[in-house]
Amino acid sequence: MPEAELHHALTIALIVLAVPTFLVLLWTTAPYGRHARGGWGPTIPSRAGWILMECPAVLFFLAIYFAGAHRFDLTPLVFCAIWQLHYVHRTFVFPFRLRIGGKRMPISIPLLGMFFNAMNAYVNARWISELGSYPASWLADPRFIVGALVFLTGLAINLHADTVLIHLRKPGESGYKIPTGGMYRFVTSPNYLGEIVEWIGWAILTWSLPGLAFAIYTTANLAPRALSNHRWYQEKFPDYPRERRALIPFVK
Ligand SMILES: NC(=O)c1ccc[n+]([C@@H]2O[C@H](COP(=O)([O-])OP(=O)(O)OC[C@H]3O[C@@H](n4cnc5c(N)ncnc54)[C@H](OP(=O)(O)O)[C@@H]3O)[C@@H](O)[C@H]2O)c1
């Protein structure tokens, strides 16, 4: 099969996979963090799990990107930098910011995450540096400018929301409190909202099917968890703000 066809098939597979992912996660919440529970097989330290899970999105992405014919063209390089801006932080900085003590996660979580990240990294990196075509003038295109603004807005929301959560705990603490301020005034999981907005921005700025596939899959993965988190807060805290929604301000 020619590579372009294989790449297209994998991109479509990512979109199709979003459907069972969404349905399964509505039915059962991934067992890490506040939803951790036994019965999911061997575990590893959560910090190591995060690094393992996310590293294909940095390293495999770079390997695929730099194998492409357009690797030194301006626009693909800017795309690569935007992608890595998110993933270098998520893989090598974020896990060390977490105040999670010795918490562990089932190894199946990072293994599944690695599979998804590797597939997604291939589909997006191969597109931007080989199969897609982006002249330098793309950087002045309204789709790039709007998409980049959407991406940066999502990144800011995601980083701020995660920082609020991290600082709810003093060093050594492991319990849960009600987060406040910023987008927490409106939703329970602004970190997930920011993440989804980021990858919608990526889909717009690359104006590509691989970008759209990633945005759809991210939404399918995070929307059910936002609903679970919302229910969890409502059950755990009787004084949880009633006007706060799960993921989409004023809607749901
Ligand atoms: N692209 C994707 O598909 C994808 C998938 C998953 C995650 N992510 C991103 O990865 C990041 C982390 O995700 P996550 O699911 O781990 O987020 P999370 O459940 O909101 O937790 C983030 C961190 O804050 C702590 N925390 C959460 N709520 C707290 C509270 N009420 N009081 C005190 N500490 C609290 C958690 O501790 P505990 O671990 O002890 O609960 C964890 O260390 C987010 O930015 C998310 O967008 C992306």
PDBQT file of the ligand as one rigid body, heavy atoms in Angstrom, charges set to zero:
ROOT
HETATM    1  N1  LIG A 301      -4.714  14.796  25.333  1.00  0.00    +0.000 N 
HETATM    2  C1  LIG A 301      -5.338  13.923  26.103  1.00  0.00    +0.000 C 
HETATM    3  O1  LIG A 301      -6.110  13.111  25.615  1.00  0.00    +0.000 OA
HETATM    4  C2  LIG A 301      -5.111  13.943  27.601  1.00  0.00    +0.000 A 
HETATM    5  C3  LIG A 301      -5.465  12.826  28.367  1.00  0.00    +0.000 A 
HETATM    6  C4  LIG A 301      -5.286  12.875  29.752  1.00  0.00    +0.000 A 
HETATM    7  C5  LIG A 301      -4.769  14.010  30.345  1.00  0.00    +0.000 A 
HETATM    8  N2  LIG A 301      -4.411  15.068  29.570  1.00  0.00    +0.000 N 
HETATM    9  C6  LIG A 301      -3.910  16.287  30.219  1.00  0.00    +0.000 C 
HETATM   10  O2  LIG A 301      -3.053  15.973  31.299  1.00  0.00    +0.000 OA
HETATM   11  C7  LIG A 301      -3.269  16.865  32.385  1.00  0.00    +0.000 C 
HETATM   12  C8  LIG A 301      -3.565  16.100  33.658  1.00  0.00    +0.000 C 
HETATM   13  O3  LIG A 301      -4.696  15.296  33.472  1.00  0.00    +0.000 OA
HETATM   14  P1  LIG A 301      -5.381  14.555  34.718  1.00  0.00    +0.000 P 
HETATM   15  O4  LIG A 301      -6.490  13.726  34.151  1.00  0.00    +0.000 OA
HETATM   16  O5  LIG A 301      -4.336  13.919  35.576  1.00  0.00    +0.000 OA
HETATM   17  O6  LIG A 301      -5.970  15.827  35.483  1.00  0.00    +0.000 OA
HETATM   18  P2  LIG A 301      -6.598  15.993  36.943  1.00  0.00    +0.000 P 
HETATM   19  O7  LIG A 301      -7.301  14.757  37.366  1.00  0.00    +0.000 OA
HETATM   20  O8  LIG A 301      -7.345  17.260  36.920  1.00  0.00    +0.000 OA
HETATM   21  O9  LIG A 301      -5.305  16.116  37.918  1.00  0.00    +0.000 OA
HETATM   22  C9  LIG A 301      -4.208  16.941  37.665  1.00  0.00    +0.000 C 
HETATM   23  C10 LIG A 301      -3.334  16.987  38.932  1.00  0.00    +0.000 C 
HETATM   24  O10 LIG A 301      -3.966  17.776  39.945  1.00  0.00    +0.000 OA
HETATM   25  C11 LIG A 301      -4.267  16.985  41.108  1.00  0.00    +0.000 C 
HETATM   26  N3  LIG A 301      -5.634  17.349  41.500  1.00  0.00    +0.000 N 
HETATM   27  C12 LIG A 301      -6.738  17.231  40.729  1.00  0.00    +0.000 A 
HETATM   28  N4  LIG A 301      -7.819  17.724  41.381  1.00  0.00    +0.000 NA
HETATM   29  C13 LIG A 301      -7.392  18.111  42.591  1.00  0.00    +0.000 A 
HETATM   30  C14 LIG A 301      -8.047  18.676  43.717  1.00  0.00    +0.000 A 
HETATM   31  N5  LIG A 301      -9.366  18.921  43.698  1.00  0.00    +0.000 N 
HETATM   32  N6  LIG A 301      -7.321  18.947  44.840  1.00  0.00    +0.000 NA
HETATM   33  C15 LIG A 301      -5.985  18.694  44.850  1.00  0.00    +0.000 A 
HETATM   34  N7  LIG A 301      -5.299  18.170  43.797  1.00  0.00    +0.000 NA
HETATM   35  C16 LIG A 301      -5.988  17.880  42.680  1.00  0.00    +0.000 A 
HETATM   36  C17 LIG A 301      -4.189  15.540  40.657  1.00  0.00    +0.000 C 
HETATM   37  O11 LIG A 301      -3.811  14.699  41.743  1.00  0.00    +0.000 OA
HETATM   38  P3  LIG A 301      -4.155  13.112  41.752  1.00  0.00    +0.000 P 
HETATM   39  O12 LIG A 301      -3.340  12.518  40.644  1.00  0.00    +0.000 OA
HETATM   40  O13 LIG A 301      -3.731  12.717  43.127  1.00  0.00    +0.000 OA
HETATM   41  O14 LIG A 301      -5.637  12.960  41.516  1.00  0.00    +0.000 OA
HETATM   42  C18 LIG A 301      -3.089  15.626  39.585  1.00  0.00    +0.000 C 
HETATM   43  O15 LIG A 301      -1.833  15.628  40.197  1.00  0.00    +0.000 OA
HETATM   44  C19 LIG A 301      -4.382  17.817  31.961  1.00  0.00    +0.000 C 
HETATM   45  O16 LIG A 301      -3.807  19.014  31.490  1.00  0.00    +0.000 OA
HETATM   46  C20 LIG A 301      -5.055  17.085  30.820  1.00  0.00    +0.000 C 
HETATM   47  O17 LIG A 301      -5.623  17.981  29.898  1.00  0.00    +0.000 OA
HETATM   48  C21 LIG A 301      -4.568  15.042  28.229  1.00  0.00    +0.000 A 
ENDROOT
TORSDOF 0
